[in-house]
Amino acid sequence: MRGTLVRRRPDGFFGIDLRVEGEGMNRSSRSFASIAIIMLTVFSSLHALAGGKQKFTGEVGDAMCGRKHMEGTPAECTRTCVEHGSKFALIMGENIYILDTTDKAALATLDQQAGKNATVTGTLNGDTIEVSSVAAK
């Protein structure tokens, strides 16, 4: 069945053969493709590992109000919302990141910096930063 576009594969399913008759992957093409796939995998892994701890700077707020505080000053509103169960958040331009920590020192610094800028060190996971440390800006 040489020269046809649709062929029956060994597993019984049909597939499309995009090769022009007489052309195929020779040994050097297969080696190049293998090396390219390996390099892509290695670089992707390195990028994922580099996604470890980063520094983020922004205004300390809360996850419930974000940048639109409902009552009082930003600091008062943030503290009130956190007391009622909201989590601290870091407001960076249009992005709002929820700050996840149980470290009492980090929580105390976040409370002191409510409504002010702070630098948070941690790992970004979606819209949440797993906090390692917090410093006043």
C-alpha positions in Angstrom: 0.0 0.0 0.0 2.8 2.4 -0.7 1.9 5.9 -1.7 -1.4 6.0 0.1 -2.2 8.7 2.7 -4.4 6.6 5.0 -2.9 3.4 6.3 -3.9 0.8 8.8 -1.5 0.9 11.8 -0.2 -2.3 13.4 -2.5 -1.7 16.4 -5.6 -1.9 14.0 -6.4 1.8 13.9 -6.1 3.9 10.8 -3.6 6.8 10.7 -2.5 9.4 8.2 0.9 8.9 6.6 2.3 12.3 5.9 5.6 11.1 4.4 6.1 11.4 0.7 7.0 8.1 -0.8 10.7 7.5 -0.5 11.2 10.1 2.2 11.3 9.2 5.9 13.4 10.0 8.9 16.9 8.8 8.5 19.2 8.0 11.4 20.6 11.6 11.6 17.0 13.1 11.6 15.9 10.7 14.3 19.0 11.5 16.4 18.4 15.3 16.0 14.8 14.9 17.0 15.8 12.8 20.0 18.4 15.3 21.2 15.9 18.2 20.7 13.3 16.4 22.8 15.8 15.7 25.6 17.1 19.3 25.6 13.5 20.6 25.7 12.8 18.3 28.7 15.9 19.4 30.5 15.3 23.1 30.0 11.7 22.7 31.1 12.8 21.0 34.3 15.4 23.7 35.0 12.7 26.4 34.5 10.4 24.6 36.9 13.2 24.3 39.5 14.0 28.0 39.0 10.4 28.7 39.9 11.5 28.3 43.6 11.7 31.2 45.9 11.3 34.6 44.4 10.9 38.2 45.8 7.6 40.1 45.3 7.0 43.7 46.3 3.6 45.3 46.6 1.0 46.6 49.0 -0.1 44.3 51.8 -3.9 44.0 51.8 -6.4 41.2 52.2 -7.8 38.6 49.9 -11.4 39.6 50.5 -11.2 43.4 49.6 -8.2 43.3 47.3 -7.5 46.9 46.3 -11.0 48.2 47.1 -11.2 48.5 50.8 -14.7 48.8 52.3 -14.2 50.7 55.5 -11.6 52.9 57.1 -8.0 53.2 55.9 -6.4 50.3 53.9 -4.5 49.2 57.1 -7.7 49.2 59.3 -9.7 47.4 56.7 -7.0 44.8 56.0 -6.6 44.1 59.8 -10.4 43.8 60.2 -10.8 41.4 57.3 -7.9 39.2 58.4 -9.4 39.1 62.0 -12.6 37.9 60.4 -11.0 35.0 58.4 -9.6 36.6 55.2 -5.9 36.0 54.3 -3.3 38.6 53.8 -2.7 39.4 50.1 0.0 41.2 48.1 -1.3 43.7 45.6 1.0 44.2 42.7 -0.5 46.4 40.0 -3.4 44.5 38.6 -2.4 41.2 40.3 -3.5 40.2 43.7 -1.7 37.3 45.3 -3.0 35.4 48.4 -0.2 35.1 51.0 -0.1 31.7 52.6 1.9 31.3 55.8 1.6 30.1 59.4 4.9 31.7 60.5 4.1 34.0 63.4 7.0 36.4 62.6 5.8 36.7 58.9 2.2 37.2 60.1 3.3 39.9 62.5 5.3 41.7 59.8 2.3 41.5 57.4 0.1 43.0 60.2 2.5 45.8 60.7 2.8 46.5 57.0 -1.0 46.4 56.3 -1.8 49.1 53.8 2.0 49.7 53.2 4.5 48.2 50.8 6.4 45.1 51.7 8.8 42.6 50.0 7.6 39.0 50.3 10.0 36.1 49.6 8.3 32.8 48.7 7.1 30.4 46.1 4.4 31.3 43.6 1.8 28.7 43.0 -1.0 30.0 40.8 -2.4 33.1 42.6 -0.9 32.1 45.9 2.5 32.9 47.3 3.8 30.4 49.9 5.6 32.9 52.2 9.1 32.3 53.5 9.8 35.8 54.8 8.4 39.3 54.8 10.4 42.6 55.0 9.2 46.1 55.2 9.8 48.1 52.0 
